[in-house]
Amino acid sequence: MTRMMSVRVVRGLTGMMVVAFGMIGSARAEIVEPVSISSAFTAFSGSFPASNAINGNNADYASLHGGVNTFVQFDFGSVQAVDRAILINRDSGAADDLFKNITLTYDAGSQSIVTAGIRGRSDVYALTPGLYTQGLRFDVDTQVATGGNNNVGLMEAIFLRTPHHSSIVSGVSAYNAATAFNGNYVAANAVNNVVGFSGSVPAGIEYASAGQGTNMFVDFDLGATKPISGFDFIDRLSSSDQLSSYDLIFSNVSNFATTVATLSYTKSGAADSDTFSTPINARYVRLDATGGANNTGVNEMIFYERRELPTPTILTHPSEFSSRYVVDHLFDNQLTGVNADWAANGEGPTSFTLDLGGVAQIDGINWANRNDSGGFLNDLPDSITIQFSMDNIFDGSDPTTTITSFAADQLLHAYMFSQQVAQYLKITVTGQNPPAGNVGGAQMNFFGVMIPTPEALPAGLTLLAMLAGARQRRAS
């Protein structure tokens, strides 16, 4: 499935707006696409074909008395990273039509999953860590009951993968939303790790509004400001209630009085997703319907955050205006308040070195300008140059990247660059307003992942092989 996306990005509180329009295909999605079905157990009839299991709505596949012999062979078209699966039981009142225990078989290996065995629903199941596969076969091992028609099947199958160098944001809450259809369809269902559709037993599956159409919205709280790197949106499975377009609005205040970014999407079917090349730093996200009718809502919303490296050790210090403005403040995760900034004695250039504590892949920074300064515009960096070293000897031969064009505000912004591998960093900061300012910043974090030491790697996996796998995953 290919989706159109229009993006509208608002940076900081300045009102500056950047608008971009483009065709975005399945390659950008963290919902694994395309998915086809190469074979399956014989269908009950032409009204219940296996293709219903990937058609994006609540029409289901039913086998012809398949019982524990029921299977579906999925094909992703090429080898793909896959780490979670949604496998929704039929919305059937006959317990013998429902699967309980299943086996998933991959190109290499398999795993068994014990499901809840509840009609019209699925948890989001974690798959074998580090899984790459083109084929995935679903086999029924046990049923909820036997002795009837045994027309076991699937309502819908959706496969997910976590974006590169990211992790799932845990503890997300839905704290505000348009009026719910009734108590079975409350907003909390949008983040309960359950997906599905049931006309008879609907409680605890999805959020549905009370006929709100394009007035539907849900506000999510990620618990703290996060470098958001993407999302998966699973819509309601009832086609008449699905969205055709929506906005995601990002903010650091719960009433969205100010925003940091807005992304606009059009879609078809039940699932949509995106991965951001540059993370968006925000705590609150509003999903705001812009196209759709009837009882619009949200089945499940999943957010991802860019992984940050552990706090580095400062090896050498830069120029520091006073003991109140030491460089340590860059790494205390305190964005605002007295004694929250590093400030140099002038505009530099001034340098400091860091030890990451081990070898890491690094591909960006989070940076906030000085906050403990009424005239912070005089203290903005003109450039930050990062040198990458494996031996803490910076002799001019090391890889180097330079970041320029810093946002003129006091918020946390992500700045990405080509991936480098290093343990030691030399940071050189140069101000843009000599002689009036004292260049500095309030917060600095590094995006990336630590590379395991050879003794920590699984048997048979070399460091070179692990790095090659990371490159393959980034390209997928």
N, C-alpha and C positions, 0 to 999 in steps of 0.2 A: 504494500500500500504506500503510495506517495502522497505527501501532504504539502499544502502551501503554507508558508509562514511569512508574516510581516512582523518586523521587529521595530519597536519604538523605545529607545533607551534615553532615560533622563538621568543625568549624572549630578549627584549632590543636590544642593538647594539653589543652584544658580539659574535654573530654568533652561539651561542649554539642552537642546534636543537633537538627537541624531536619529534619522529615520532610514531604514534599509528594507528593501523588499527583495524576496528571492524565492526560488523553488528549492525546497529542502527535501531530499529523498530519504530512503530508509537507512542510508549509511550513517546518518547523524543520530539515529535513534538508539536509545538504550533498551527499547523494546525490540527484541530480535526479529528482524524481517529480512527477506520474505520468508514465509513459512508455507510449505505445501504438504499434502498428504499423498504418499506414494502407494500405500495399501492400508487396508483395515478389514476387520471382520465384516461379513455380509450385513448390510443395513436392513432394518426392519421393513422399510419401503422407500420409495422415491421421495417421500416427504421427510425422511430422516437420514439423509446421506452423511457420510463421514465429513464432507466438506463443511457441514454446519458447525463443526468443532473449531473452525477458524474463520467464521463469517462475520464476527464482530457484533453479534446480537444474541438474543436468548433462544433462537431456534436451535434444537439440539440434534446430535447424532445418537441414534438408538440402534443397537445390534439386533439381529433376528435370533433371539434366544441364545445370545452369546455367552452369558454368564461369565465364568472365570476364564473362558477362552477369548473374551473380547480383547482386541488390541487395536492400536492405531500407530502407524509408522509415519513420523514427521520428518521432513527434509528441509534444512535451512539453505540449500543451494550451494553452500561452501562451508568450510570449517569456520565456526563461530564460537566466541566466548559466550557461555551461558552460565548464570549462577543461581537463578531462581525460576520457579515455574508456578503458574496458576492453572489448576486443572479442576474445572467446575463440574460437579455431579449434575445429572439430569434433574429437572424439577418434576420428579415423578412421585406420586403418593405410594407407589408400590416399592417396598423395601428391597425386593429382589431385583429391582432395576438400578440399584445404587451400588457403587464400588466402595470397598472399605480399605483393604491393603492393595498396594500396587507396586510394580517394579518398573523402573525406567532404565532402559539399556542404551548405551552410547556407542560411539565408534570403538571405544576401548573402555570396558568396565560397565558397571551397572550399580544401582542402588535401590533399596526398598524403602517405601514411605507408608507409614500408617496414617491414614487420613481420618477426619472426623466422621466421614460417612453420612453427611447430612445433605438432604436434597437441596439442589440449587445453590450450592456454595462451595468455596474452596479457601483454604489458607494460602498464603504466599510461601511456598515450600523452598527451603534452601537446598541447592544441589551440591554435588561433589565439588569441593574447592578446586579452583584452577581448571575447571572443565572447558575443554575445547572439543567440539564435535560438529559434524554435519548432519548426522542422523540421530534421532531420538525416538525410541519405541516405547509406547505406553502399553503395559500389560496388566490386566486385572488378575489379582491373586485370590482375593476373597470378596464376597458380597456382604452387604448388611444383613441380608436374609436370603434364603433359597426356597424353592418349592413353587414358585409362580412361573411367569413367562420369562424371567431372567433377561429382559431386554436392556442390559447394561449399556451405557454409552457415555458421552461427554457433551455438556452444553457448550463449553468454550475452553480453549487452551491458549495461554499467553505466556511467552518466555521473556525473561528479563536478564540484563547484565548491568553490572555496576560500571559507571564511567571510569576512564583511566585515572589512576591516582586519586580516587574518591572513595567515600564510604557512605553508607546510608545514615541519614540524620535520624537519631532515635529520640523518643520522647516527644514527638510532635503532637500538639493538641489542636483541635478545631474549636475556637472559643466564641465564634460569632457566625451567624449564617442567616439567610432568608428563612422565613417560616417553614418548618418541616411539614410534610404531608400528614404525619401523625407520629405518635411515640415510637413506632417501629422503625422510623426512618430518620433518626436524629443525626445531627452533624458529626457527632463523635464517631459514627460508623465510617466516616471518610478516612480515618486513620487507625483502623482497628485490625489491620492485616488480614481482613476477610474480604473476599470478592465473590459476587454472584448475583442471582436473581431468583426470587421465589414468590409466586403469586399467592401461595397458601401459608408459608412459614417465613415471613419477611423480616422478622426482628433480628437486629444485629448484623445485617449484611451491608446496607448502603444508606447514604443520605439521599433523600428525595424531597424537593421543595413542594409546597402546596400550590401547584399550578403557577409558579412564578415565572416560567419562561426565561426571558432575558433579564429579569430582575433578580435571578438567582445569584447568590454569592456565598462564598465560604472564606472565613479568615483563619489562617493557620499561624500558630506560634511555635517557632523552632527552639524556644527555651533560652536562646542567647543569640547574639549576632554571629552568623555563620558565613563562611565563604561558599555560597551555594553554587554548585557546579552543574546542576541539572535536575530533572524531575521525570517521573512517570505519572501520567494521569490516566486512570482507568475510569471510563464513563459508565453510566448506567447501561445495562444490556438491553433494555427496552428501546427499540429503535425510535419510537415516537417521542421518547423523552431525552434523546441524546442531543448534545450540543453540536452545532456546526461551526461555532467560533467562540473564542473566549480570550480574555486578557489575564495575565499574571502580573500583579502589582506588588512591588517589593518596597518595604519600608522598615524603619527602625523605631517607629512609634505605632502603638496599637490601634489608633484611630485613623491612620493613613493620612494625617493632616499634611505630612511631607512624605515624599517618595524618593527612592533612589533609582528605580528603573521600572519600566513597564514593557512587557513583551506581549505581542498579539499573535494569535494563532487561528488558522482555520483547519478543520479536520473532518474526517468521515469515519464511521465505525466506532468501536468501543475504546480504543487505546491510542494514546498520543504521548510523545516524550520529546525531550530536547537535552542536549549537552552544550554548556556554555564554554566557549574557548577562553573567556576571561570570567572568573567567578564573580558573582554579585554578592556583596557583603550586606546582609540584612537579617533581621530577626523575624519579621512578620511578612507573610505572603497572602495576598487576596486572590482567589480565583473568581473572576467576574464574568458571568455569561454575557456574550454579545450576540449570539445567534443560537436559536433553539426555541422550542415551544413545550407547553404542557408541564409535566412534573420533572423539570430538569434537576440535576443533582450531581453527586460525585460518588462513585463506587469506592475508589481508593486513590489516595494521593501519596506519592513517595518522593521525598527530596534527598538529594545527594550533596555532600560537602567535600570540597577539595581537601585532601589530607595535607596537614602541615607537619614539618619536621619538629623534633623535640627542641626545646630552648637551647641554643648554642652556648658554649663557654667563651667568654671574652678573653682573648689572649693578650692583645695590646689595645690601648685606649686611644681615641682621637683627641683633638682639642676639645676641652670642656670649659664652658663659661665660668662655672663655679661648682662646688660640691653639691649644689642643688640640681645641677643640670648634667649629671653624668650619663654616659652612653648606656649604662645598665637599664635605664628607664625605657629604652627601646624594646626590651625583652621581658617587661614585667606584666604584659597584657593589661595594662591600665591606660586606657585611652585618654581620659580626662582627669582633671583635678590638679591640686598643687603637688609639685615634685613628680609629675608624670612625664616630663619631656627630657630629651637630650637637646642641649644647645651648645654649639661650638662657640669659641671665642673669635667671632668674625664669620666670614663667608667661605673660608677654606681656599683651596681643597684641603681636606683633612681625612685621615684614614684610620681604620681599626681592623683587626684580624679576629677571626672566629674559628672555633673548632666545633664541628657538628657532632663529634663523639663517635664517628664511624663514617664509612663511605656511603654516600647518598646520591640518588638521582634528584636533581633540582631543576625546576622549570618555571619558577616565578616567585614573586614576593608579594606580601601584603604590606602596605605602607600607609601611615597616617602622618600628615604634617603636624607641626607643633600646635598644641592646644593650650598650653599655659603661656599664651602670648596674645595680648590684645592686637598687636600689629603683625600677626603671623604671615601676612602677605609679603612682608619684608624678609621673611625667614624661609621661604620656599626653596627647595633644591632646584638647581638648574639641571643637575645630572647626578646619578648614582652609578658608579662603575663597580662591577663585581668581577674579581679575578678568582679562578677556581684552581685549586692545587690539591695534589695527593700527598705532598710531603712538607707543606708549610714553608716552602722556599718560593718566594715570588720574584722570579728573575727576568720577567718580561716574556717568557716563552709560554706562559700559562694561557688557557682559554679565557676570554674576557667578554663581558656583555655590558652595555651601557644603556641605562633607562633615562629617558627625558620626557618632557611634556607632562608634568605632574598636575593633577587636579588642584584648582585654587580653592580648596575648602579644608575642613578639619575632620573629614570622614576617612574611614579605612577603604583603600582602593587596591585592587589587584593589578599587578603588572607582570605579564607573562613573557617568557623568552624561550629560545631553543634549549632543549634539555642538555644539562651538563652533569658530569659525574665527578665528585670531589669530596674530600673530608674537611679541607680548610678553605676559608674564604677571606679575601681582602676586600673591604668595602671602602671606596673613596667617594666622599660627598662634597659637592661644590655648590655654593649658593648662587643666586641670580641677581643679588642686589647689593654688591659692594659699593661703598663701605658701610651701608646703613644697617645691615641685618646681622643676625646670629643664626646661621643655617642650622637645622636640626630636624627632629621628628618626635612623634609621640609613641609610635608602635611600628615594629618590623617583625614579620614572620616569613618563613621560607616554605614554599610549596614543594612537595616531593615525597619520596619514600626512602627509608633506610635500606641499604643492600645487606642481606644477611652475610655474616662471616662464613668462610668455607665450612667450618665445623658445624654451623647451624643449618646448612642446606640439607634437604632430604637426600637420602642415598641415591647416587647416580646422577644428581643434578649439579652441574658445575656452575660457577658464577657466570661464565660466558653464555651457557645455555639459558640461564635465567634472564640475562640482559636481552638475549635474542627473543625470548618469549615476551618480554615487556615491549620490545619494538613491534612485534607482531600484533599484540593486543592494542597498541596505540593506533595501528593502521586499520584495525577492524572496525 
